[in-house]
Amino acid sequence: MKGTIEVNGLRLFARHGVYEEERVNGNTFELSVHLVYPIEKGMMNDDLDGTLNYAEVVEVVREVMAYPSQLLEHVVWRLHRALTDRFPDIEGGMIRLTKLNPPIPAEMDGVAVRIEW
């Protein structure tokens, strides 16, 4: 049986952006990470070893976000690669990365890049 482990609304400070001021001053980013994973053992045995530990997922995301990229597209690719390398049983998923305060003179909730596989 497959299930989806979700981390929603994770907010982290990071220094991603094309402009020098973005890499110097940084920004707040919000992430949603949904990972399709075989969860039957966790469901049946009530044991963390039978599922995907979302605390470890958050730690992988923190590690990736600590290294600046110019493009959000590059960050989500690095997140995808790091998560699927660390947890090879992931069967699919979605990552959405939102820059909450982009340097654009307009009122908005943010700009985002989302990938699904």
N, CA, C and O atoms as CSV, one atom per row, in Angstrom:
chain,resi,resn,atom,element,x,y,z
A,1,MET,N,N,0.845,-1.182,0.000
A,1,MET,CA,C,0.000,0.000,0.000
A,1,MET,C,C,0.888,1.242,0.000
A,1,MET,O,O,1.911,1.294,0.683
A,2,LYS,N,N,0.484,2.222,-0.766
A,2,LYS,CA,C,1.209,3.489,-0.806
A,2,LYS,C,C,0.449,4.544,-0.015
A,2,LYS,O,O,-0.777,4.504,0.089
A,3,GLY,N,N,1.186,5.470,0.530
A,3,GLY,CA,C,0.610,6.622,1.205
A,3,GLY,C,C,1.453,7.836,0.880
A,3,GLY,O,O,2.492,7.721,0.230
A,4,THR,N,N,1.022,8.973,1.320
A,4,THR,CA,C,1.773,10.208,1.102
A,4,THR,C,C,2.139,10.800,2.445
A,4,THR,O,O,1.273,11.087,3.271
A,5,ILE,N,N,3.421,10.979,2.653
A,5,ILE,CA,C,3.929,11.681,3.826
A,5,ILE,C,C,4.031,13.148,3.424
A,5,ILE,O,O,4.691,13.466,2.435
A,6,GLU,N,N,3.396,14.043,4.167
A,6,GLU,CA,C,3.368,15.460,3.799
A,6,GLU,C,C,4.009,16.329,4.871
A,6,GLU,O,O,3.753,16.173,6.065
A,7,VAL,N,N,4.840,17.239,4.416
A,7,VAL,CA,C,5.347,18.327,5.245
A,7,VAL,C,C,4.817,19.588,4.574
A,7,VAL,O,O,5.176,19.881,3.434
A,8,ASN,N,N,3.974,20.331,5.266
A,8,ASN,CA,C,3.313,21.500,4.679
A,8,ASN,C,C,3.651,22.764,5.447
A,8,ASN,O,O,3.682,22.774,6.678
A,9,GLY,N,N,3.903,23.829,4.700
A,9,GLY,CA,C,4.102,25.134,5.322
A,9,GLY,C,C,5.390,25.280,6.106
A,9,GLY,O,O,5.463,26.085,7.034
A,10,LEU,N,N,6.410,24.509,5.744
A,10,LEU,CA,C,7.708,24.631,6.419
A,10,LEU,C,C,8.352,25.952,6.007
A,10,LEU,O,O,8.585,26.180,4.819
A,11,ARG,N,N,8.638,26.811,6.958
A,11,ARG,CA,C,9.245,28.123,6.655
A,11,ARG,C,C,10.700,28.124,7.095
A,11,ARG,O,O,11.034,27.796,8.233
A,12,LEU,N,N,11.549,28.505,6.152
A,12,LEU,CA,C,12.989,28.562,6.399
A,12,LEU,C,C,13.565,29.842,5.816
A,12,LEU,O,O,13.079,30.354,4.807
A,13,PHE,N,N,14.588,30.342,6.452
A,13,PHE,CA,C,15.344,31.475,5.931
A,13,PHE,C,C,16.449,30.922,5.045
A,13,PHE,O,O,17.126,29.963,5.416
A,14,ALA,N,N,16.633,31.522,3.875
A,14,ALA,CA,C,17.696,31.084,2.966
A,14,ALA,C,C,18.129,32.247,2.087
A,14,ALA,O,O,17.530,33.322,2.117
A,15,ARG,N,N,19.168,32.019,1.310
A,15,ARG,CA,C,19.772,33.085,0.503
A,15,ARG,C,C,19.755,32.751,-0.988
A,15,ARG,O,O,20.778,32.857,-1.665
A,16,HIS,N,N,18.590,32.346,-1.495
A,16,HIS,CA,C,18.449,32.034,-2.908
A,16,HIS,C,C,17.988,33.269,-3.662
A,16,HIS,O,O,17.155,34.030,-3.171
A,17,GLY,N,N,18.531,33.466,-4.859
A,17,GLY,CA,C,18.077,34.563,-5.696
A,17,GLY,C,C,19.102,34.961,-6.731
A,17,GLY,O,O,20.294,34.689,-6.590
A,18,VAL,N,N,18.628,35.600,-7.758
A,18,VAL,CA,C,19.491,36.057,-8.847
A,18,VAL,C,C,20.273,37.298,-8.435
A,18,VAL,O,O,21.436,37.454,-8.808
A,19,TYR,N,N,19.641,38.178,-7.667
A,19,TYR,CA,C,20.263,39.447,-7.312
A,19,TYR,C,C,21.165,39.312,-6.087
A,19,TYR,O,O,20.874,38.553,-5.162
A,20,GLU,N,N,22.240,40.047,-6.102
A,20,GLU,CA,C,23.206,40.019,-4.999
A,20,GLU,C,C,22.529,40.326,-3.664
A,20,GLU,O,O,22.836,39.689,-2.657
A,21,GLU,N,N,21.615,41.291,-3.647
A,21,GLU,CA,C,20.932,41.657,-2.396
A,21,GLU,C,C,20.136,40.476,-1.824
A,21,GLU,O,O,19.994,40.355,-0.608
A,22,GLU,N,N,19.626,39.619,-2.690
A,22,GLU,CA,C,18.888,38.449,-2.206
A,22,GLU,C,C,19.822,37.459,-1.517
A,22,GLU,O,O,19.457,36.833,-0.522
A,23,ARG,N,N,21.019,37.328,-2.056
A,23,ARG,CA,C,21.974,36.392,-1.458
A,23,ARG,C,C,22.610,36.981,-0.202
A,23,ARG,O,O,23.028,36.232,0.681
A,24,VAL,N,N,22.691,38.304,-0.105
A,24,VAL,CA,C,23.244,38.951,1.090
A,24,VAL,C,C,22.185,39.020,2.192
A,24,VAL,O,O,22.438,38.598,3.320
A,25,ASN,N,N,21.009,39.547,1.874
A,25,ASN,CA,C,19.960,39.758,2.875
A,25,ASN,C,C,19.132,38.511,3.161
A,25,ASN,O,O,18.610,38.358,4.265
A,26,GLY,N,N,19.008,37.636,2.200
A,26,GLY,CA,C,18.204,36.438,2.366
A,26,GLY,C,C,16.716,36.719,2.297
A,26,GLY,O,O,16.296,37.856,2.080
A,27,ASN,N,N,15.925,35.677,2.484
A,27,ASN,CA,C,14.484,35.774,2.350
A,27,ASN,C,C,13.856,34.620,3.129
A,27,ASN,O,O,14.536,33.667,3.511
A,28,THR,N,N,12.578,34.720,3.350
A,28,THR,CA,C,11.843,33.620,3.958
A,28,THR,C,C,11.197,32.808,2.840
A,28,THR,O,O,10.577,33.355,1.928
A,29,PHE,N,N,11.359,31.492,2.934
A,29,PHE,CA,C,10.804,30.572,1.955
A,29,PHE,C,C,9.846,29.629,2.660
A,29,PHE,O,O,10.026,29.289,3.829
A,30,GLU,N,N,8.831,29.219,1.928
A,30,GLU,CA,C,7.885,28.241,2.457
A,30,GLU,C,C,7.888,27.026,1.545
A,30,GLU,O,O,7.845,27.152,0.321
A,31,LEU,N,N,7.938,25.855,2.153
A,31,LEU,CA,C,7.991,24.615,1.395
A,31,LEU,C,C,6.854,23.690,1.768
A,31,LEU,O,O,6.449,23.601,2.927
A,32,SER,N,N,6.350,23.007,0.762
A,32,SER,CA,C,5.479,21.860,0.953
A,32,SER,C,C,6.137,20.707,0.224
A,32,SER,O,O,6.512,20.828,-0.942
A,33,VAL,N,N,6.275,19.596,0.911
A,33,VAL,CA,C,6.914,18.407,0.359
A,33,VAL,C,C,5.977,17.236,0.601
A,33,VAL,O,O,5.671,16.906,1.746
A,34,HIS,N,N,5.519,16.604,-0.480
A,34,HIS,CA,C,4.646,15.441,-0.396
A,34,HIS,C,C,5.399,14.278,-1.030
A,34,HIS,O,O,5.822,14.365,-2.183
A,35,LEU,N,N,5.566,13.205,-0.291
A,35,LEU,CA,C,6.352,12.062,-0.758
A,35,LEU,C,C,5.509,10.795,-0.714
A,35,LEU,O,O,5.012,10.398,0.340
A,36,VAL,N,N,5.355,10.168,-1.877
A,36,VAL,CA,C,4.620,8.912,-1.985
A,36,VAL,C,C,5.566,7.800,-1.553
A,36,VAL,O,O,6.679,7.674,-2.063
A,37,TYR,N,N,5.101,7.006,-0.612
A,37,TYR,CA,C,5.987,6.062,0.051
A,37,TYR,C,C,5.185,4.821,0.462
A,37,TYR,O,O,4.012,4.943,0.815
A,38,PRO,N,N,5.792,3.640,0.423
A,38,PRO,CA,C,5.086,2.454,0.920
A,38,PRO,C,C,4.979,2.507,2.445
A,38,PRO,O,O,5.981,2.400,3.151
A,39,ILE,N,N,3.767,2.671,2.934
A,39,ILE,CA,C,3.589,2.881,4.383
A,39,ILE,C,C,2.892,1.723,5.081
A,39,ILE,O,O,2.561,1.822,6.263
A,40,GLU,N,N,2.668,0.637,4.370
A,40,GLU,CA,C,1.913,-0.476,4.939
A,40,GLU,C,C,2.543,-1.019,6.222
A,40,GLU,O,O,1.831,-1.298,7.187
A,41,LYS,N,N,3.880,-1.173,6.245
A,41,LYS,CA,C,4.530,-1.704,7.451
A,41,LYS,C,C,4.312,-0.778,8.645
A,41,LYS,O,O,4.073,-1.244,9.759
A,42,GLY,N,N,4.395,0.525,8.414
A,42,GLY,CA,C,4.141,1.471,9.494
A,42,GLY,C,C,2.709,1.415,9.991
A,42,GLY,O,O,2.444,1.541,11.186
A,43,MET,N,N,1.787,1.224,9.049
A,43,MET,CA,C,0.369,1.133,9.417
A,43,MET,C,C,0.104,-0.117,10.249
A,43,MET,O,O,-0.629,-0.068,11.237
A,44,MET,N,N,0.698,-1.225,9.850
A,44,MET,CA,C,0.409,-2.500,10.506
A,44,MET,C,C,1.178,-2.686,11.808
A,44,MET,O,O,0.661,-3.284,12.752
A,45,ASN,N,N,2.423,-2.173,11.867
A,45,ASN,CA,C,3.291,-2.458,13.008
A,45,ASN,C,C,3.432,-1.304,13.991
A,45,ASN,O,O,4.009,-1.479,15.065
A,46,ASP,N,N,2.910,-0.112,13.639
A,46,ASP,CA,C,3.036,1.051,14.513
A,46,ASP,C,C,4.491,1.284,14.914
A,46,ASP,O,O,4.800,1.540,16.078
A,47,ASP,N,N,5.382,1.188,13.912
A,47,ASP,CA,C,6.819,1.286,14.141
A,47,ASP,C,C,7.408,2.270,13.144
A,47,ASP,O,O,7.165,2.157,11.942
A,48,LEU,N,N,8.168,3.222,13.626
A,48,LEU,CA,C,8.771,4.243,12.775
A,48,LEU,C,C,9.664,3.652,11.691
A,48,LEU,O,O,9.814,4.243,10.622
A,49,ASP,N,N,10.258,2.491,11.960
A,49,ASP,CA,C,11.107,1.857,10.954
A,49,ASP,C,C,10.318,1.405,9.730
A,49,ASP,O,O,10.915,1.089,8.700
A,50,GLY,N,N,9.007,1.367,9.818
A,50,GLY,CA,C,8.186,0.922,8.707
A,50,GLY,C,C,7.643,2.038,7.847
A,50,GLY,O,O,6.793,1.806,6.988
A,51,THR,N,N,8.127,3.253,8.068
A,51,THR,CA,C,7.615,4.384,7.290
A,51,THR,C,C,8.716,5.404,7.062
A,51,THR,O,O,9.879,5.167,7.390
A,52,LEU,N,N,8.345,6.515,6.509
A,52,LEU,CA,C,9.277,7.607,6.230
A,52,LEU,C,C,9.212,8.594,7.394
A,52,LEU,O,O,8.149,9.139,7.691
A,53,ASN,N,N,10.332,8.821,8.040
A,53,ASN,CA,C,10.401,9.712,9.195
A,53,ASN,C,C,10.393,11.165,8.708
A,53,ASN,O,O,11.374,11.629,8.126
A,54,TYR,N,N,9.293,11.880,8.944
A,54,TYR,CA,C,9.195,13.245,8.442
A,54,TYR,C,C,10.172,14.196,9.117
A,54,TYR,O,O,10.509,15.231,8.541
A,55,ALA,N,N,10.636,13.879,10.317
A,55,ALA,CA,C,11.668,14.709,10.950
A,55,ALA,C,C,12.973,14.627,10.142
A,55,ALA,O,O,13.680,15.626,10.004
A,56,GLU,N,N,13.286,13.448,9.615
A,56,GLU,CA,C,14.469,13.307,8.760
A,56,GLU,C,C,14.272,14.026,7.432
A,56,GLU,O,O,15.222,14.588,6.886
A,57,VAL,N,N,13.053,14.014,6.909
A,57,VAL,CA,C,12.756,14.762,5.677
A,57,VAL,C,C,13.037,16.243,5.904
A,57,VAL,O,O,13.679,16.885,5.072
A,58,VAL,N,N,12.565,16.786,7.011
A,58,VAL,CA,C,12.784,18.206,7.318
A,58,VAL,C,C,14.279,18.499,7.427
A,58,VAL,O,O,14.731,19.542,6.956
A,59,GLU,N,N,15.038,17.623,8.023
A,59,GLU,CA,C,16.485,17.844,8.154
A,59,GLU,C,C,17.170,17.859,6.787
A,59,GLU,O,O,18.049,18.688,6.553
A,60,VAL,N,N,16.789,16.965,5.889
A,60,VAL,CA,C,17.349,16.973,4.531
A,60,VAL,C,C,17.004,18.293,3.841
A,60,VAL,O,O,17.860,18.895,3.193
A,61,VAL,N,N,15.768,18.742,3.976
A,61,VAL,CA,C,15.353,20.016,3.366
A,61,VAL,C,C,16.182,21.162,3.936
A,61,VAL,O,O,16.643,22.015,3.178
A,62,ARG,N,N,16.380,21.202,5.238
A,62,ARG,CA,C,17.198,22.262,5.851
A,62,ARG,C,C,18.613,22.270,5.289
A,62,ARG,O,O,19.159,23.330,4.982
A,63,GLU,N,N,19.204,21.091,5.154
A,63,GLU,CA,C,20.571,20.994,4.637
A,63,GLU,C,C,20.662,21.534,3.207
A,63,GLU,O,O,21.589,22.275,2.880
A,64,VAL,N,N,19.710,21.167,2.365
A,64,VAL,CA,C,19.723,21.639,0.974
A,64,VAL,C,C,19.488,23.149,0.910
A,64,VAL,O,O,20.156,23.853,0.153
A,65,MET,N,N,18.555,23.634,1.694
A,65,MET,CA,C,18.232,25.069,1.667
A,65,MET,C,C,19.378,25.937,2.167
A,65,MET,O,O,19.408,27.131,1.870
A,66,ALA,N,N,20.313,25.378,2.910
A,66,ALA,CA,C,21.439,26.140,3.452
A,66,ALA,C,C,22.438,26.567,2.375
A,66,ALA,O,O,23.257,27.454,2.615
A,67,TYR,N,N,22.381,25.950,1.199
A,67,TYR,CA,C,23.318,26.282,0.119
A,67,TYR,C,C,22.600,27.100,-0.944
A,67,TYR,O,O,21.648,26.616,-1.557
A,68,PRO,N,N,23.045,28.347,-1.175
A,68,PRO,CA,C,22.348,29.244,-2.103
A,68,PRO,C,C,22.370,28.770,-3.558
A,68,PRO,O,O,23.335,28.174,-4.035
A,69,SER,N,N,21.275,29.060,-4.226
A,69,SER,CA,C,21.139,28.896,-5.672
A,69,SER,C,C,20.543,30.182,-6.219
A,69,SER,O,O,19.883,30.926,-5.494
A,70,GLN,N,N,20.776,30.437,-7.490
A,70,GLN,CA,C,20.157,31.598,-8.104
A,70,GLN,C,C,18.671,31.364,-8.373
A,70,GLN,O,O,17.843,32.244,-8.141
A,71,LEU,N,N,18.344,30.164,-8.868
A,71,LEU,CA,C,16.983,29.889,-9.317
A,71,LEU,C,C,16.260,28.920,-8.383
A,71,LEU,O,O,16.850,27.963,-7.883
A,72,LEU,N,N,14.981,29.183,-8.160
A,72,LEU,CA,C,14.161,28.266,-7.376
A,72,LEU,C,C,14.079,26.903,-8.060
A,72,LEU,O,O,14.001,25.873,-7.390
A,73,GLU,N,N,14.097,26.897,-9.397
A,73,GLU,CA,C,14.079,25.643,-10.143
A,73,GLU,C,C,15.265,24.760,-9.757
A,73,GLU,O,O,15.130,23.542,-9.635
A,74,HIS,N,N,16.421,25.382,-9.568
A,74,HIS,CA,C,17.609,24.627,-9.183
A,74,HIS,C,C,17.473,24.097,-7.753
A,74,HIS,O,O,17.900,22.981,-7.459
A,75,VAL,N,N,16.888,24.884,-6.884
A,75,VAL,CA,C,16.704,24.449,-5.495
A,75,VAL,C,C,15.770,23.238,-5.435
A,75,VAL,O,O,16.067,22.269,-4.736
A,76,VAL,N,N,14.645,23.281,-6.158
A,76,VAL,CA,C,13.721,22.139,-6.087
A,76,VAL,C,C,14.340,20.893,-6.717
A,76,VAL,O,O,14.066,19.780,-6.270
A,77,TRP,N,N,15.164,21.062,-7.741
A,77,TRP,CA,C,15.883,19.910,-8.312
A,77,TRP,C,C,16.833,19.311,-7.279
A,77,TRP,O,O,16.909,18.092,-7.129
A,78,ARG,N,N,17.567,20.189,-6.558
A,78,ARG,CA,C,18.485,19.693,-5.524
A,78,ARG,C,C,17.718,19.008,-4.391
A,78,ARG,O,O,18.170,17.995,-3.859
A,79,LEU,N,N,16.558,19.561,-4.021
A,79,LEU,CA,C,15.728,18.932,-2.995
A,79,LEU,C,C,15.258,17.552,-3.453
A,79,LEU,O,O,15.336,16.580,-2.702
A,80,HIS,N,N,14.777,17.478,-4.672
A,80,HIS,CA,C,14.322,16.196,-5.225
A,80,HIS,C,C,15.440,15.170,-5.193
A,80,HIS,O,O,15.249,14.041,-4.739
A,81,ARG,N,N,16.588,15.562,-5.669
A,81,ARG,CA,C,17.723,14.640,-5.723
A,81,ARG,C,C,18.135,14.188,-4.323
A,81,ARG,O,O,18.366,13.000,-4.099
A,82,ALA,N,N,18.228,15.129,-3.383
A,82,ALA,CA,C,18.658,14.792,-2.019
A,82,ALA,C,C,17.654,13.861,-1.333
A,82,ALA,O,O,18.048,12.911,-0.657
A,83,LEU,N,N,16.369,14.132,-1.503
A,83,LEU,CA,C,15.348,13.312,-0.850
A,83,LEU,C,C,15.290,11.906,-1.449
A,83,LEU,O,O,15.193,10.922,-0.715
A,84,THR,N,N,15.348,11.810,-2.768
A,84,THR,CA,C,15.267,10.481,-3.384
A,84,THR,C,C,16.561,9.689,-3.191
A,84,THR,O,O,16.530,8.459,-3.169
A,85,ASP,N,N,17.688,10.372,-3.052
A,85,ASP,CA,C,18.935,9.675,-2.721
A,85,ASP,C,C,18.894,9.152,-1.286
A,85,ASP,O,O,19.296,8.020,-1.018
A,86,ARG,N,N,18.408,9.981,-0.372
A,86,ARG,CA,C,18.376,9.614,1.053
A,86,ARG,C,C,17.319,8.552,1.338
A,86,ARG,O,O,17.516,7.681,2.186
A,87,PHE,N,N,16.194,8.629,0.622
A,87,PHE,CA,C,15.073,7.715,0.839
A,87,PHE,C,C,14.717,7.033,-0.488
A,87,PHE,O,O,13.770,7.451,-1.155
A,88,PRO,N,N,15.451,6.003,-0.876
A,88,PRO,CA,C,15.256,5.401,-2.202
A,88,PRO,C,C,13.893,4.731,-2.399
A,88,PRO,O,O,13.538,4.411,-3.534
A,89,ASP,N,N,13.123,4.511,-1.337
A,89,ASP,CA,C,11.797,3.904,-1.491
A,89,ASP,C,C,10.723,4.910,-1.891
A,89,ASP,O,O,9.572,4.526,-2.099
A,90,ILE,N,N,11.077,6.191,-2.004
A,90,ILE,CA,C,10.113,7.191,-2.460
A,90,ILE,C,C,9.690,6.825,-3.882
A,90,ILE,O,O,10.530,6.591,-4.751
A,91,GLU,N,N,8.380,6.779,-4.105
A,91,GLU,CA,C,7.843,6.367,-5.404
A,91,GLU,C,C,7.341,7.535,-6.241
A,91,GLU,O,O,7.036,7.356,-7.420
A,92,GLY,N,N,7.250,8.697,-5.672
A,92,GLY,CA,C,6.752,9.877,-6.378
A,92,GLY,C,C,6.588,10.999,-5.383
A,92,GLY,O,O,6.849,10.836,-4.191
A,93,GLY,N,N,6.152,12.143,-5.886
A,93,GLY,CA,C,5.938,13.221,-4.941
A,93,GLY,C,C,5.754,14.575,-5.579
A,93,GLY,O,O,5.595,14.708,-6.793
A,94,MET,N,N,5.782,15.573,-4.724
A,94,MET,CA,C,5.627,16.968,-5.116
A,94,MET,C,C,6.447,17.815,-4.169
A,94,MET,O,O,6.471,17.577,-2.961
A,95,ILE,N,N,7.120,18.810,-4.733
A,95,ILE,CA,C,7.825,19.813,-3.932
A,95,ILE,C,C,7.382,21.174,-4.445
A,95,ILE,O,O,7.434,21.446,-5.645
A,96,ARG,N,N,6.948,22.021,-3.528
A,96,ARG,CA,C,6.601,23.399,-3.870
A,96,ARG,C,C,7.444,24.310,-2.989
A,96,ARG,O,O,7.417,24.212,-1.762
A,97,LEU,N,N,8.196,25.203,-3.638
A,97,LEU,CA,C,9.059,26.158,-2.945
A,97,LEU,C,C,8.584,27.561,-3.275
A,97,LEU,O,O,8.548,27.956,-4.441
A,98,THR,N,N,8.217,28.316,-2.239
A,98,THR,CA,C,7.699,29.671,-2.415
A,98,THR,C,C,8.640,30.684,-1.771
A,98,THR,O,O,9.014,30.544,-0.606
A,99,LYS,N,N,9.016,31.697,-2.534
A,99,LYS,CA,C,9.753,32.843,-1.993
A,99,LYS,C,C,8.694,33.844,-1.559
A,99,LYS,O,O,7.968,34.383,-2.393
A,100,LEU,N,N,8.601,34.099,-0.240
A,100,LEU,CA,C,7.495,34.883,0.289
A,100,LEU,C,C,7.616,36.380,0.035
A,100,LEU,O,O,6.603,37.074,-0.048
A,101,ASN,N,N,8.827,36.880,-0.088
A,101,ASN,CA,C,9.015,38.324,-0.289
A,101,ASN,C,C,9.946,38.581,-1.458
A,101,ASN,O,O,11.059,39.067,-1.257
A,102,PRO,N,N,9.517,38.266,-2.685
A,102,PRO,CA,C,10.402,38.469,-3.829
A,102,PRO,C,C,10.647,39.962,-4.065
A,102,PRO,O,O,9.801,40.794,-3.737
A,103,PRO,N,N,11.802,40.292,-4.633
A,103,PRO,CA,C,12.117,41.706,-4.876
A,103,PRO,C,C,11.402,42.235,-6.120
A,103,PRO,O,O,12.032,42.635,-7.099
A,104,ILE,N,N,10.090,42.226,-6.054
A,104,ILE,CA,C,9.246,42.684,-7.159
A,104,ILE,C,C,8.307,43.742,-6.596
A,104,ILE,O,O,7.662,43.508,-5.573
A,105,PRO,N,N,8.217,44.895,-7.238
A,105,PRO,CA,C,7.341,45.948,-6.719
A,105,PRO,C,C,5.868,45.659,-7.015
A,105,PRO,O,O,5.251,46.297,-7.867
A,106,ALA,N,N,5.324,44.682,-6.289
A,106,ALA,CA,C,3.920,44.323,-6.432
A,106,ALA,C,C,3.470,43.636,-5.149
A,106,ALA,O,O,4.274,43.037,-4.435
A,107,GLU,N,N,2.194,43.729,-4.871
A,107,GLU,CA,C,1.649,43.054,-3.694
A,107,GLU,C,C,1.271,41.626,-4.086
A,107,GLU,O,O,0.492,41.410,-5.014
A,108,MET,N,N,1.840,40.651,-3.360
A,108,MET,CA,C,1.578,39.240,-3.655
A,108,MET,C,C,1.904,38.393,-2.451
A,108,MET,O,O,2.562,38.848,-1.515
A,109,ASP,N,N,1.445,37.167,-2.478
A,109,ASP,CA,C,1.755,36.219,-1.416
A,109,ASP,C,C,3.124,35.584,-1.595
A,109,ASP,O,O,3.687,35.051,-0.639
A,110,GLY,N,N,3.664,35.633,-2.798
A,110,GLY,CA,C,4.961,35.063,-3.081
A,110,GLY,C,C,5.012,34.522,-4.497
A,110,GLY,O,O,4.023,34.555,-5.229
A,111,VAL,N,N,6.171,34.027,-4.867
A,111,VAL,CA,C,6.363,33.361,-6.139
A,111,VAL,C,C,6.846,31.940,-5.840
A,111,VAL,O,O,7.558,31.714,-4.862
A,112,ALA,N,N,6.456,30.990,-6.685
A,112,ALA,CA,C,6.761,29.596,-6.356
A,112,ALA,C,C,7.156,28.801,-7.585
A,112,ALA,O,O,6.821,29.144,-8.719
A,113,VAL,N,N,7.883,27.721,-7.315
A,113,VAL,CA,C,8.160,26.691,-8.301
A,113,VAL,C,C,7.700,25.378,-7.682
A,113,VAL,O,O,7.963,25.092,-6.514
A,114,ARG,N,N,7.009,24.593,-8.492
A,114,ARG,CA,C,6.475,23.310,-8.039
A,114,ARG,C,C,6.849,22.239,-9.039
A,114,ARG,O,O,6.711,22.429,-10.248
A,115,ILE,N,N,7.328,21.098,-8.527
A,115,ILE,CA,C,7.574,19.962,-9.400
A,115,ILE,C,C,6.802,18.752,-8.869
A,115,ILE,O,O,6.535,18.639,-7.673
A,116,GLU,N,N,6.459,17.870,-9.774
A,116,GLU,CA,C,5.795,16.614,-9.430
A,116,GLU,C,C,6.468,15.510,-10.207
A,116,GLU,O,O,6.892,15.718,-11.344
A,117,TRP,N,N,6.571,14.340,-9.610
A,117,TRP,CA,C,7.117,13.186,-10.313
A,117,TRP,C,C,6.415,11.924,-9.867
A,117,TRP,O,O,6.734,10.837,-10.348
